Amino acid sequence: MQRAIVVYFLTEKKNNLDELNQLLSEGWRVVSQEPMSGSQSNASMSLVILEK
């Protein structure tokens, strides 16, 4: 089973790294990661494909 999530990091308080860390602690593993661009914000974003 695979799952895709967009991981974003704007600041130390505005990010969803907790969501990614929770999935990893549940046994999901990263299959691939691709940076995303085109945003007008200062956020760093990445498409992460997970597999369990």
C-alpha positions, 0 to 999 in steps of 0.5 A: 500500500502506498500513500502520498503526502506533501510535506511543507516547512514554512517556519519552526511552528508552521509545518507538517513534519509531525504528520510525517514523523507519525507515519514513519513511527507507524511503520511507513517508509519513504519510497521517494521524495521530490522537491516541489516548486512554483510556489509564491511563498517562502515555504519549502515543499516536497512530495513524499511517497510512503509505503507500508 
